[in-house]
Amino acid sequence: MILLPRQHASPTEKRGKTPSLPQAPRPPFAPRGRAGSSAAGAELRGRSRWGRSCGGAAAAGPQSGAGAGEAGVMAARQLLLLRRGYSSAGAAEYLHRSIVPTMHYQKSLPRLPVPKLEDTIKRYLNAQKPLLNDDQFRKTEELAHQFEKGIGRELHEQLVAQDKQNKHTSYITGPWFDMYLKSRDPVVLNFNAFMSFNPDPKSEYNDQLIRATNMTVSAVRFMKTFRAGYLEPEVFHLNPEKSDTEIFKKIIRFVPSSLSWFGAYMVNAYPLDMSQYFRLFNSTRLPKLNRDELFTDEKAKHLLVMRKGNFYVFDVINRDGNMVKPSEIQAHLKYILSDNSPAPDFPLGYLTSENRDTWALLRKNLLDSGNEEALHKVDTALFCLSLDDFPIKDFVHLSHTMLHGDGANRWYDKSFNLIIAKDGTAGINFEHSWGDGVAVLRFQNEVFKDSTKVPAVSPQSQPASVDSSRAVQKLDFKLNDAVKAGITKAKQKFDASVESLSIDMIQFHEGGKELLKQKKVSPDAVVQLAFQMAFLRQYNQTVATYESCSTAAFKHGRTETIRPASIHTKKCSEAFVRELSKHSTEELQKLIVECSKYHGRLTKEAAMGQGFDRHLFGLRYLAQSKGIALPDFYQDQAYARLNYNIISTSTLVSPAVQLGGFGPVVPDGYGVGYQVHDDWIGCNVSSYPTRNGKEFLQCIHKSLESIFSVLKGKKVGS
C-alpha cells in the first residue's frame, strides 16, 4: 500500500453508530503514499514507509520494589521528561505534548477532488490495455466512450453537485463505508490485516508479561495523548528543514485552524487527515442484518483481555480519568496469565469469524439470553489484548498467528487486537471498515517507541500488591443450544478456511532501495515490475493487479488504486521472460526506466485523488442508490475482470514493524505484502490451493535477480 504518510479516517461517522452506503471491489490492507509524517515519518505501504520519529515518550514513575537497574531506567525517563518541560506527574499520562494541537489542520484540509470524467475514462482504458486483446479492447473502448457521453456524464454531474453540497466530507466516504459494512463476508482473511512488531531491542523485555504491560501502558498513553489534543499532527514534510522545526510549530499554532493547512503548504508540508483516529479505541464493528454498524463509546475505561478463549476486563483508567499505575496493570495481567481456568468448550470468539448475517442473528440470540452486559463490556473496551499461550516458531507461523490465529482467542470485530505470544512476539490484527491502516501504523510506531525507549516496567519490577481477583472480572456468557451449535459450525468453517491458506516468504539480498535510487528508478516500481514478470513466468499471462494508495492528504480521503499492470510492465516482462536474447542490456535498462516513470506517474495521480477506480465506484454507487439500471459499461466483462484483483499488493516499512500481511482478496489470488529496505527486499505471499505461492515467490526472486543484474550493467544470468 502506499500510504501518504499515515492515513485518513472515517468522517461522517459520529461516536455512536455509522453512516451508510454500497459494495465494491474490496481492497487489501489499504494505504499507499509516500511521506514523512508528523515528526519524521515512517509508513505503510502506502508506498514508502516513513519511520515516524514523532514525539518522545513519557512513562510512569518507578514502582515499589524496583531494582537498581530499573531505578536507572526511571532516572533516565525523568530526565527525558524534564528536558521536554513536562512535570513527571502529568507527563506519565502522555507520550508527548505537541505545541500544535492534534486536529489543528483538520478544518482546512483540501477536499478530495472528483476527477474529470474524460480523464477517468482515459485512465481506465490505459489500465485495460495490458489485460485485453485487440477485439476485446475495441468493445470495451466503445462502451467506455458511450458511457462518457451518455449516462456516465449525467451521473458525473450529479456526483459533482452532491459533492458540493457535502463539503464537510469526501465523495467517497459514504460509499466506501457501505462497501465494507454491507459486505456479508467474514472479516477474517477477507478484510482484517496484520502488522507485527519488531522485538524489543532489549531481549529481557520480551517476556510476555513485561511486554504486555509496557505495550498496554503505551497504548493508553497514546489514547490519552490523542484525546487531549497533544498528539503531534500527522504531516508529510517535503522540506523538513523548514517545516519540521520548533520555530515553524510555534508560528503555525497561532494560525487559525481554517487557514493552518495553507500555512503548512507554504513551507512544503502537507498535513494529513486524522479523522479515523478516534475509532482506534473503545470501538467495535457490530454485526447487523444487511449492514453492520461501527460503535464507539469513549466513556468506557476498561481493557478487554483474552486468554485461552476466556474473556477478562479490568479498568486501565481510574475515576479521575488518569491511567491506572503500571504496576497495577502488571499485577492484573499476571493474575490473568496465572489463571488455570480451562479453555471454554464453546469459545465465543469464533462467532466474529462468521458470515456477518449469521453472526448478527446469533448475537441477537446472545442478547436475548441475558448477555447484554457482558457483550457491552466487550464492545466498549479500549481494545482487545490477546495473550497466546505458545511461542512463535518462525515468520510463517508469525504470519498465520497474527493474521488469523486459532479463532478462539481473538475478537475480530474490535478496532484492533493487540496480540502477544508466549515469547513476547507482538502484533496487531485490525478490522478494516473503520480505517485504512494509517492510524494503526501511527499507533504502532508510537507504542513501539514508547514501550522500548521508556518502558513503564522492567524485568526487575514487582507487580503492585493489589487484589486482582476483585479488580479483574472474568466475563461469563449464557449459551443456549442454538448459540452452541452456531459456535461449533463457525469453528468448522474457520478451521477449513485457515487450513486452506498458505503463507510463504522470501528475502532478496542482492540489493534494495539504495541501489535502485542510485540507478534513478523507483524502488516500488521495480518490485511491482518483478510481480508482473513473475506472474508472466508462472502463468504466461498478465492479470488485474491492485496497489492501494492513501489519499490522506485530503479531508476524509480514504484510498485510491494504483494499477501496476501496464503496457509498459507487460512489454518489459515479455522482453525478460520470452525474448531475453533479442535485447541488449541497455535496451532492457530503458524498458525498466520506462516502467519506473509510468508507475511514478500513476502513484502521483492516485495520491492526488486523480485515479479512476474510486470515481467509477462512486458513479456506480450513485446509480444504484437512485434505482437507475446498471449502465452497460459496468456490465462489461472487462470491467469485472479488472476489478477481480488476482494480485493484491501492499507495502510496509517502519522501524516498529517486522512484517505485515493480509489474505488474498479473491479465491484464486495472491495477497502480497512486501518491504523494500536499504539493501534487501522482503516479500510474503498468501494464497489458496488454486495458486502456488511458493513457486510465485521463486519467480519473484528470479525476476528481481534479472532486474538487478540489468541495472548493474550485467547480462542476465551472468
N, C-alpha and C positions, 0 to 999 in steps of 0.2 A: 503494500500500500504505500501510497505516497502520501505523506502527511504533510501538511504545511507545517509548520511547527506545530503543533498539537492540534486538537480538533474542536470542532464546534459542537453545538448542542441542540437540545430539543426544546425549542422555544415554546411555541404556542401552549405547551402544557403547563398547567399550574401544579401547585404542590399537591394535589389530591389525585385527580384522575387524569386521563389523557384526551387528546384531541382526536379527531377521527378522519379517516380517508381510505388506497387500492392495492392492487397486487402487481408486483413487477418482478423482474429477474432478481434473484437475491444475490447480494454482493457478498464477498467474503468478508473478512475482517477489515472493513473499510478504513482506510486512510491512505493518503499519499500526498506528498507535497514536500517541499524541502524546507529547511529552515533553521532558524536559530530560535530560541524561544525566550521566554521571559528572561532568563538570565543567560543562559548560554545555549541551551537547547540541544536536545538530542531527540531523535524522534523515531517514529514508527514508520513504517513503510510509506507511509506515505512514501515517499521515495527515499529520501535520505533519512537519516536519522539524526536527531540532534541531541546531543547529550546534555542535558539540562543541568546547568550548574547553578540553578536558581537557589537562592537563599540559603541560609545556614540551617542550623538545626538546634533546637533547644532541647533540653532534656530535663527530666525530673531530678530533684536533688538526691543526695546519697541516702541509701536506706540503712536502717539499723542493722548492725551485724555485718556490714560490708567489710571486706578485707582491705589490705593495703593497696593491692592492685586496683581495686575498684575506686579507692579514695583518689588515686592518681587520675583515673578517668574522670571522676567527678570534678576534681580541681580544674582539669583542663576544660571541662564543659563550662564551669562557672566563669573561667577567664574568657572563653569564647563569647559567652553571653554578655559579660560586662563590656567587652570590646565593642559589641554591637550596640551598646547603650540600653540594654534591657535590664530590668531588675530580675534577679533569678526567679523570683516567685512568679511573676507574670510570664516570663519567657518560657517557663517549663510547660506552659499550656500551648505554645505556638511554635511552629517551625521557624518562622521569622516574622518580621513586621515590615511589610513593604510600605514605603512612604507614598507610593502611588496606589490608591485603592484598587482592589482586585477587579471590580467591574467598571473602572474609570472610563474605559474606551468603548464599552458595550453600546451605549446610546448612539454614538456617532459612527459606528462601523458602516462601511458602504453596503448597499444591498446587492444581493446576488442577481446578476443580470439575466434577463431572458434573452437568449441568443436570437439573432435574426433567423427567420425560417430558412431563407436561402442558404445561409452558412451551415445550418444544421443538416440540410439535405445533402449539401456538398460533402460534408464530413462523413455523413452516414454512408454515402456511396463509395467514398475512399476506403472506408473500413470493410465494405463488402467485396471490393475488387479482388483481394487475395483469396477469398473463400469461394468464388463462383467462376464457372466457365463463361465463355462469351455469351452464349444464348441465355443462360440464367441471369447474367448481369444486365443484358438488354431489357429483360422483362422487369427486373427489379428497378432499373433506372426509369422505365416508363411509369411504373406505379408510383415511384417517388415524386416524379415531376407532376403527375396528375394530382397527387396529394398536396403538393406545394401550391398548386394553382387553385385547387378546389376546397374541399372540406378542411384540409390542413391549414389553409390560410384563415378560414373562419375561426377554427379552434385557436389558432395562434393569437388572433386579435382579441378573442375572449379571454385567453390566458393573460395577455398583457394588461387588459382592462381590469381583470380580477386582481392581478399583482399590484396595480396602482392603488387599489382600494385596501390593500393589506400591507401597508408599509412597515408594520411592526415586525414582519417576519419575512420568509422567503417563499417563493412559489413552490418549492419542492418539499417544504416541511410537512405539510399535511399529508400529501400523497405518500411520502416516504414512511411516515409513522404507520399509515394504513397498510403499506406493503408488508411491514414486519408484523404488525399486530393482528392483521386479518389472516395471515398465514396459519394454517392448521397443522403444519409440520412440527414435529418435536424440535425443541430448541437445541438439544444436544446433537452434535455433529453437523446439523444443518445451519445453525446460526451462531451459537456460542463459540468464542475463540479463546485461546490461552496465550499467556506470556509468562515465562518462568524467570525468576530472579537469579542473578549470579549468586554464588555462595558468598557469605560474609568473608572478607579477606582474612579475618582472624578466625582460624579454624575452630577454636574452642567456643566461639559464639554461635556455631551452627548446631548446637544442642537444641533439640526440638522445643523444650520449654523456654529456654533463653531466647531463641529466635522468635517464637510465637509471642512472647511477652513484648520484646522490643518492637516487633512489627505492629502489634496491636496498639502499643503506645504511640508509635509514629503515625499510624493511621488516624487515631483520634486527634492527634495534634494537627494533622492535615485538615481534618474536618473542621476543627475549631478555627484554624487559621483562615480557611476559606470563608466560613460563615461570619467571621469577624471583619472580613474585608481586608485582611492583612496579607493574603497570598499574592505573591508577585504576579502581575498580569502576564498573560501569555502574549509574547511579542516576537515577531520574526525580524531579526536585525540583519539588514544587508550591510550596514556600516556600523558595527558595534562600538568602534572607537568614538563615535559621536553620540549614538543613541543609548547604548547600554552603559551609561555613566551616572554617577550620583548627581552631577550638575544637571543633566537633562531631566532626571526624575524629579529633582527639586523644582524645576521650572514647570514641567508638564502637569504636575499635580494641581497647580493653580489654574490651569486652563479648564474652562467648563467642560463637562462631560459631552455636551452637544457639539464641541469643537475639538476635543482632545485627539481624535483619530487624525485630524488634519495636521495637528502639531507634530505627531509622530511621523507622519508621511513626509513632512518637510525635511526630516533627517534620515530618510530611507529606512524607517522602521514601520513594520506592519502589524498592528495589534490583531489578535485572533479572537474569534467568537468563543465565549466561555459559558454559553447558556446551558450546556449539557451538564456542567459540573455538579449542580445541585442534586442530580439524580444518582450520584455516586453513593450517597448514604441514605439509610432509612428507606430504601426503595425496593420495590418488588414488581415483577410483571405478574398480574393476577389473571388466571385463566378464566375466560368468559366464552359463552357460545358465540360463534361467528367472529368476534373481535375481542382480543384481550385488552386489559387496561393497565396503565402504569400507575402505581400508587406510591406516594411518598408521605411520610409523617415525621417531620423534623423534631417533634416533641419527644420522641422516644429516646431513652438514654441507655439502652441495653445492647449487649453484643450477643449474637447467636453463635454457639459453638457446636459443631457436630463431631462425634467420635463414635466409631463402630455403628453408625446409623442412628445413634441416640442424639437427642436434642437437649442442649443446656443453654440457659440465659443467665446473665448477670449484668448489673449496671457498670458501665465504664465512665459515666458522667454522674456526679452527685447532685443533690437537690439545688445546690448553688450554681450549677452549670459548669463546675470545674471538673477536671479529669480526676478519676479515682487514682490513688497513688500507684505507681508502677509495681511496688512490692505487693500490693493487694491484688492487682491483676495477675501477677505471677503466682500468688497463693491460690487464686481461684482456678487458674489453668492447671496448676499442679494437682489440685483436687480432682479436676475432670480427668486428667491423664492417669490418675491413680484409681479411678472408679472401676470396679470389677464387674459392673453390670454387663451382661451378655448382649450381643447384638440382637435387636428385636427380630422376631420371626417374620414380621411383615414391615420391612423398612419403608417409611413413608416417602423418603427422598425419591424413590423410583417413579412416583407419580409425576414429578416435574419433568420426567423424560418422555412422557406420553404425548400422543396426539392431543392438541390443545382442547378440542371439544370433549374428548374422552376425559381429560383431566378436569375440565370445567364441571362436568356432571358429577365426577367423584368428589370434587371439592365441595360442591353443594351438599352432597351426602354427608361429608365430614362436618360441615357447618350445622346441618340439621341434627347431627348426632351428638351435639354438645361440645364441639371442638373449637368454637369460635374464639375463645380467649387464647388458646394455645396457638392457633393459626395466626391470630393478630400479633402475638409475640414474634413469630417467625417473620411475618410480613414487614413489621415496623423496625426490626433490629437494624443497628447501624450497618452491619454487613454480616456475612456468614464466614466464620473461621472454621475450616475443615482440617481436623487433625487426623492424619492417617497413621496406622499402626505398622507400617512397613517402610524400609529404606528404598531409595531409588537405585536400580541396578545399572542403568546406562541411559543414554539420551533417548533411545526409542521408548524405553519404559517410562522415562520422564514425560515424553510427549503424550503417551497414552494416559498416564496418570492425570496430567493437567487438563487434557482435552475432554476426557470423559470420566476417568476413574472407575469405581466399581458400581456407581449408580446409587448406592445406599448412603454414602457419606457426603452427599452434595445436595444443595438446594439450588438447582439450576436457574430458578426464577429470580433469585436475588440479583441485584445490580452487579455484584461480583462475589465470588467465593475466594477468600484468601486461603490457599491450601499449603499446609506444612507437613512434610513427610517425617517419618521417624528419625531420619538422619539430618533434619533441618533444611532439606531442599524445599524451596518455596516457589509458589507460582500463583497466578491469578487466572481464574476462568470467569469470563464476563458475559452477561446477557447483552444482546446486541441492539435491541429495539430502541433503548433509551439514548444511545450514543454510538459514536463511531471509532472509539479507540484512543482518541487524543486525550480525553480526560483521564482515561485509565492509565495511559502511559505517563502522563504528568504525575499522577498519583503514585505510580510505581517508582518513578525516578526519585521523587521526594522521599518516599518511605524507605527506599534502599539507602539513600544518602543519610537520612536522619538516623536510621537504625544501626548503620555501620560506623558512622563518624562520631556520633554522640549517643551511644546506646543507653537506654534507661536503666537496664540491669546488666550485670556481668556474671560470669560463671561463679564468682565468689559471693554474689548477692544472696541474701537469705529472704525467702518469702515472708511477708508480714504475718504476725501472729493474729490472724483473724479467723472467725468461724465461717469457713467457706461453705459448710453444709447448710448454713442459713442464707448466705448471700447468693449461692448458686441454686437456681431452680432447674430441676430436670423436668422437661415437658412430657406429659403423658397424653396419649391420644386414644380416644374410644373408637375402636374399629369394628364395624359390623361386618357381616359375611360378604356383602356386596363390595365393600372397600377392600377387604382382604383378597377377594377374587381379583379385584382391579389391580392391586399391587402385584399379585402373582403374575398376571398377564403382562403388566408393564415390565416386570423383571425379565420375563421371557423375551419380549420384544427388544429390550435394551441389550440383553446378552447377545442376541442374534446380530444386532446392528454392530456392536463394537467388535464382535468376533470376526465380522466380515471386513473390518477396516484394517488396512496395513499402513504402517508408517515406516519409511526408510529415509536415510540421510547420507550425505557425503560432505567432505571438506576438500576444497580445491586449494592447494598450497603453492601454485606456480605463479601467483600474482594476485593483486587486488586493486583497491581503489587508487593507491598511489601510482602504480604503473599506468593504469588506464588514464588517469588525469595527465600524466606526463605525455601520453600519446594523444592527448586532447580529444578523448572520446568519453562519453557519459558512462560511468560505471553501471548505472541502472539499465541503460540501453544495451550494453554489452551482455548483461545477464539475461535480459529479455530476449535478445537475439539467440543466445545459447538455448533457451527454452524452445524457440521456434525451430531451430536447427535440430534439436534433439527429437522433437516430435516427428519431424520430417524423416529423420533417420530411423525412428522406431516404427512409424506407421505409414510413411510415404504420403503424408498429406498435411495441409495447413488447416487449422481449426480455430474457432472463436476463442479468443483469449481476453481475460479481464485483468486489469490492474486498477485498483481504486486510488483515487487522488482526493485529498481533503480540499474542500472549498471553505475552510475555516476562516479565510481572510474576509469573508462576508458575513453579515448578520444572519444568524440561523442557517448558515451554509451546512450542508451535510457532506456528500461526496460527489465526485464526478468520475466517469470511467475513462481510463486511457486504454486504447485498443492497440496493444503491442504488435499484433499481426498486421503487417502492411505489405504493399507491393515491394517495398524495399527489403524487408526481412525475408520475404519469400524468394526474391531474386538472389539475395546473399546466401540464404540457406541452400538453395538449389546449386549454387556455384560450389559451395563447400562439400555438399553431400553427393551430388550427382555429376558435377563437371569439374572436379578439382584440377585435373590435368590440363584443362583448357585455359586456365587462368594463371597469370603470374602473381607473385606475392604482392606486387604493387597494385595490381587490379583488385585483388582481394581486400587490400587495405582500404582502397577507395570505396568499395562496397560497404565495409564496416562503418566508415565515416559517414556515408550517406544514411545508413540506418540510425546512427547516433544523432545526426542533425534532425532527422524527421521525428525520432522519438522525443527529442528535446522540445520540438515544436508542439507535439501532442501534449506533452506534460505541461508546458506553459499554458496552452489553451485550456486544459482541464482545470488547472489551479485557478485560472481567472474566470471560471464559470462558463467557458466557451467550448465545452464538449458538446456532444449531440445526444447522448443517452438519456440524461435527466430531462432534457427538453422534450424529446419524443415521448418519454414516460409520462410527463406532465400533461401533454396533449391527449394521450390515450386515456389517462385518468379523468380528464375533464369531459371527454366524450362519454365515458361510461357513467360518470356522475350525472350527466344531463340526459341519459337514456338514449343517446344517439347510437345508431347502428355502427358497429365497429368498421371503420374505413378499410377498404381493400388493402391499403398499404400495410396495415397491421396483420392482415391475414396471409400475407406473402410468406411462403416457406422460408425464404431467405432471411426475413426479419426474425422469424422464430429461431432459425439456426444461429444467427448472430448473437441472440440472447440466451443461447444454450452454451454456457461457458465451460468448455471441456478443460481448458487450462485456466485456473483461477489463482492469481498470484498476489502476494503481499510481502513487503519487506520490513525489516525491523532491525535497527541498530541503536543501542543505547548502553551506557555504562552499567545500567541496572539490569539489563535483560540478557539472559543467556540464550533463550530460544523462544520462538513464537510459532503458532500454527493454528490450523483450522481444518475442517473436513472438506472433502470435495463438494462442490455445490450442485453437481449432477451425478447420477449413479455411475456413469462411465467417464468420470472426470478425474482430474488431479487437483489436489489442494496444495499449492506450492508456497512455502514460507522460505524466505532467503535473506541472507545477511552479507553485505559487501564490506569487509573490513579492509584495513590498510594494505595488508599483504596476503590475505586469503579470503575465500568466498565459501560460505556455508549454505547448504540447501537441504530442507527436509520436505518430503512429499507424502501426502496421504492419498490413498486410493482404495477402491473396492475391487473384488475379484476380476471384473471385466478388464481391468488395466493392470499392467505390470510396472509398479512403481520403482522397483529395484533396477529394472532394465532401463527405464526412463532416466533414472539418475546416472546410470553408466553412460547413456547417450549425452546427458548434460555435461558430464565430466569430459568426455571426448570432444564435445563441441567447444568447451572452454579451452581445452588444450590447443585445439586448432586455431581458435581466435587469438589466443595469446601468442602462439608461435608466429602467426602472420604479423601481429602488431610489433613483435620484436624483430621483424625482418627475416624470419627463418621460413624455410619451406615446411609445409605441414608434414609431420611425421619424421622430420629430421632431428 
